[in-house]
């Protein structure tokens, strides 16, 4: 016997590290996310704390209220409101979907010293080239609030805005608004806005079996070559960096 760990043990350790990484970055994930990402066993091995809360996945639609199991690394996060837990889990969808490189700084943006105003749910800053991205979860904002947030994020200096929506039809709606704001030069410094559908409450994409559903899962609004440049800047982080994700992410990715 060489004493070397079995492949199963290595995979198990990698899964635990990955789950820790997600939870340290985003504080909470849901049971369906763990199942879709193939990390249920890792959660059991880490003996993580969990609790079930009922939340509206689309705040303007009462029928969207569902019980969701929230899983945390640090139990005190479960003392926070169901709405906060929902937002953090939804933000985790954006964190996982974008495969962010370790050379940058990801931060959940809570209220900053009591300041009033619009701030994103999370941000990612690349120290080398100064690339900055704002991440926002939209579970049913009024159009005026969407516009106000987009304008605010441009004012805060973000060059990229990642906008996650829990309502499928809002993917093109947000993209159209961003297109008009960029066309009229109201988003100075913003070169790329990506609107994508996110699902944190169901293992499967709820639109998977709807053959007549042709709504886009993602829409990008970019200045010339901006999306290509964005992807190039993040080229150090590919699916090869997290092979466990391949084939496990939702269709929104």
C-alpha positions as CSV (number, residue, x, y, z in Angstrom):
1,X,0.0,0.0,0.0
2,X,1.4,3.4,-1.0
3,X,-0.7,5.3,1.4
4,X,-1.9,7.6,-1.5
5,X,-5.5,8.7,-1.3
6,X,-8.0,7.0,-3.5
7,X,-9.4,9.0,-6.5
8,X,-12.8,9.1,-4.8
9,X,-11.2,10.7,-1.8
10,X,-9.5,13.3,-4.0
11,X,-12.7,14.1,-5.7
12,X,-14.5,14.4,-2.4
13,X,-11.9,16.8,-1.1
14,X,-12.1,18.9,-4.2
15,X,-15.9,19.1,-3.9
16,X,-15.6,20.2,-0.3
17,X,-13.1,22.9,-1.2
18,X,-15.4,24.1,-4.0
19,X,-18.4,24.3,-1.8
20,X,-16.5,26.2,0.8
21,X,-15.3,28.6,-1.8
22,X,-18.9,29.3,-3.0
23,X,-20.2,29.6,0.6
24,X,-17.4,31.9,1.7
25,X,-18.1,34.1,-1.3
26,X,-21.9,34.1,-1.2
27,X,-22.8,33.0,2.3
28,X,-25.7,30.7,1.3
29,X,-26.8,28.2,-1.3
30,X,-30.0,26.2,-1.7
31,X,-30.7,22.5,-1.8
32,X,-31.6,22.5,-5.5
33,X,-28.3,24.3,-6.3
34,X,-26.3,21.7,-4.4
35,X,-28.1,18.9,-6.3
36,X,-27.6,20.6,-9.7
37,X,-23.9,21.3,-9.0
38,X,-23.3,17.8,-7.7
39,X,-22.3,19.0,-4.3
40,X,-24.9,17.3,-2.0
41,X,-22.4,14.8,-0.7
42,X,-19.9,17.6,0.0
43,X,-22.5,19.4,2.1
44,X,-23.2,16.2,4.1
45,X,-19.5,15.6,4.7
46,X,-19.1,19.2,5.9
47,X,-22.1,18.7,8.2
48,X,-23.5,22.1,7.1
49,X,-26.3,23.9,8.9
50,X,-29.5,24.4,7.0
51,X,-33.0,25.7,7.4
52,X,-36.1,26.0,5.3
53,X,-37.7,29.3,4.5
54,X,-40.6,30.2,2.2
55,X,-39.8,33.0,-0.2
56,X,-41.2,34.5,-3.4
57,X,-38.8,33.8,-6.2
58,X,-40.6,36.5,-8.2
59,X,-41.6,39.2,-5.7
60,X,-44.5,40.5,-7.8
61,X,-46.1,37.1,-8.2
62,X,-47.7,35.6,-5.0
63,X,-48.0,32.2,-6.5
64,X,-44.2,32.0,-6.8
65,X,-43.8,31.5,-3.0
66,X,-42.0,28.2,-2.4
67,X,-40.3,26.6,0.6
68,X,-36.5,26.4,0.0
69,X,-33.8,24.8,2.0
70,X,-31.0,27.2,2.6
71,X,-27.5,25.8,3.4
72,X,-24.8,27.8,5.1
73,X,-21.2,27.4,6.3
74,X,-21.7,29.9,9.1
75,X,-24.9,29.2,11.1
76,X,-25.4,32.9,12.0
77,X,-26.4,33.8,8.4
78,X,-29.6,31.9,9.0
79,X,-30.7,34.6,11.4
80,X,-31.0,37.0,8.5
81,X,-34.3,37.6,6.7
82,X,-35.6,35.1,4.1
83,X,-35.3,37.9,1.5
84,X,-31.6,38.3,2.2
85,X,-31.0,34.5,2.0
86,X,-32.8,34.4,-1.3
87,X,-30.7,37.3,-2.7
88,X,-27.5,35.7,-1.6
89,X,-28.4,32.3,-3.1
90,X,-29.4,34.0,-6.4
91,X,-26.1,35.9,-6.4
92,X,-24.4,32.5,-6.0
93,X,-25.9,31.6,-9.4
94,X,-24.1,34.6,-10.9
95,X,-20.8,33.8,-9.0
96,X,-20.8,30.2,-10.3
97,X,-21.9,31.1,-13.8
98,X,-19.1,33.5,-14.4
99,X,-16.1,31.3,-13.3
100,X,-14.3,34.3,-11.8
101,X,-10.5,34.1,-11.6
102,X,-8.6,34.0,-8.3
103,X,-6.6,37.1,-9.2
104,X,-9.6,39.4,-8.6
105,X,-11.6,40.4,-5.6
106,X,-15.2,39.3,-5.2
107,X,-17.3,41.1,-2.6
108,X,-20.9,41.0,-1.5
109,X,-21.9,44.6,-1.3
110,X,-24.0,45.2,1.8
111,X,-25.1,48.7,2.8
112,X,-21.9,50.7,2.9
113,X,-21.7,52.5,6.3
114,X,-25.3,53.4,6.2
115,X,-25.0,55.3,3.0
116,X,-28.2,55.7,1.0
117,X,-28.4,55.0,-2.7
118,X,-28.2,52.2,-5.2
119,X,-25.4,49.6,-4.8
120,X,-25.1,46.2,-6.5
121,X,-25.5,42.9,-4.7
122,X,-21.9,42.0,-5.4
123,X,-18.9,43.4,-7.3
124,X,-15.8,41.9,-8.8
125,X,-12.6,44.0,-9.2
126,X,-9.5,42.9,-11.2
127,X,-6.5,44.7,-9.6
128,X,-4.3,44.5,-12.7
129,X,-6.4,46.0,-15.4
130,X,-9.0,47.7,-13.2
131,X,-11.9,45.8,-14.8
132,X,-14.9,46.1,-12.5
133,X,-18.2,44.3,-12.7
134,X,-21.4,44.9,-10.7
135,X,-23.7,41.9,-10.1
136,X,-27.4,42.5,-9.5
137,X,-30.3,40.1,-8.7
138,X,-33.7,41.3,-10.0
139,X,-36.7,39.4,-8.7
140,X,-39.3,41.8,-10.0
141,X,-38.1,45.5,-10.0
142,X,-40.3,48.1,-11.5
143,X,-38.8,49.6,-14.7
144,X,-38.0,52.9,-13.1
145,X,-36.0,51.1,-10.4
146,X,-34.1,49.0,-13.0
147,X,-33.2,52.2,-14.8
148,X,-32.1,54.0,-11.6
149,X,-29.9,51.1,-10.7
150,X,-28.2,50.9,-14.1
151,X,-27.6,54.7,-14.0
152,X,-26.2,54.4,-10.5
153,X,-23.8,51.6,-11.3
154,X,-22.4,53.6,-14.2
155,X,-22.0,56.5,-11.8
156,X,-20.1,54.2,-9.4
157,X,-17.6,53.4,-12.1
158,X,-18.4,49.8,-13.0
159,X,-17.4,48.9,-16.6
160,X,-19.5,45.7,-16.7
161,X,-23.0,45.0,-15.3
162,X,-24.2,41.4,-14.8
163,X,-28.0,41.5,-14.2
164,X,-29.7,38.2,-13.1
165,X,-33.4,38.0,-13.4
166,X,-35.8,35.3,-11.9
167,X,-38.5,36.2,-14.4
168,X,-37.7,34.7,-17.8
169,X,-39.4,37.4,-19.9
170,X,-37.3,40.1,-18.3
171,X,-34.1,39.0,-20.0
172,X,-34.8,40.9,-23.2
173,X,-36.6,43.7,-21.3
174,X,-33.5,44.6,-19.3
175,X,-31.3,44.3,-22.4
176,X,-33.5,46.7,-24.3
177,X,-33.4,49.2,-21.5
178,X,-29.6,49.0,-21.3
179,X,-29.3,49.3,-25.1
180,X,-31.3,52.6,-25.1
181,X,-29.3,54.0,-22.1
182,X,-26.0,53.2,-23.8
183,X,-27.3,54.6,-27.2
184,X,-28.1,57.9,-25.5
185,X,-24.8,57.9,-23.6
186,X,-26.4,57.7,-20.2
187,X,-24.2,54.8,-19.0
188,X,-20.7,56.4,-19.3
189,X,-17.9,54.0,-18.8
190,X,-20.1,50.9,-19.1
191,X,-19.0,48.7,-22.0
192,X,-21.0,45.6,-21.4
193,X,-24.3,44.7,-19.8
194,X,-25.4,41.0,-19.6
195,X,-28.9,40.1,-18.6
196,X,-29.4,36.4,-17.8
197,X,-32.2,34.2,-16.4
198,X,-31.2,32.6,-13.1
199,X,-32.9,29.8,-11.2
200,X,-31.9,28.9,-7.6
201,X,-35.1,27.2,-6.4
202,X,-35.4,24.3,-8.8
203,X,-33.0,21.6,-9.8
204,X,-34.1,21.8,-13.4
205,X,-34.7,24.7,-15.7
206,X,-38.5,25.2,-15.4
207,X,-38.6,26.0,-19.2
208,X,-36.7,22.9,-20.1
209,X,-39.7,20.9,-21.4
210,X,-41.5,23.8,-23.1
211,X,-40.7,23.2,-26.8
212,X,-42.4,26.4,-27.8
213,X,-40.5,28.6,-25.4
214,X,-38.0,30.6,-27.5
215,X,-37.2,33.3,-25.0
216,X,-33.5,33.9,-24.6
217,X,-31.8,32.7,-21.4
218,X,-29.2,35.5,-21.8
219,X,-28.8,38.8,-23.7
220,X,-25.6,40.9,-24.0
221,X,-25.5,44.6,-24.8
222,X,-21.9,45.7,-25.6
223,X,-19.9,48.4,-27.2
224,X,-17.9,47.1,-30.2
225,X,-15.8,44.1,-29.2
226,X,-16.5,44.7,-25.5
227,X,-17.8,41.2,-24.8
228,X,-14.8,39.7,-26.6
229,X,-12.5,41.9,-24.5
230,X,-14.3,41.0,-21.3
231,X,-14.0,37.2,-22.0
232,X,-10.3,37.7,-22.9
233,X,-9.7,39.5,-19.6
234,X,-11.2,36.5,-17.8
235,X,-9.3,34.0,-19.9
236,X,-7.3,32.7,-17.0
237,X,-10.5,31.2,-15.5
238,X,-12.2,28.6,-17.7
239,X,-14.3,25.5,-17.0
240,X,-11.1,23.6,-16.8
241,X,-10.4,25.5,-13.5
242,X,-13.5,24.0,-12.0
243,X,-14.2,20.7,-14.0
244,X,-17.0,19.7,-11.6
245,X,-19.1,22.5,-13.1
246,X,-19.1,21.1,-16.6
247,X,-22.6,19.9,-17.5
248,X,-23.9,20.8,-14.0
249,X,-24.7,24.5,-14.3
250,X,-28.2,25.7,-15.3
251,X,-29.1,26.5,-18.8
252,X,-28.7,30.2,-17.9
253,X,-24.9,29.7,-17.8
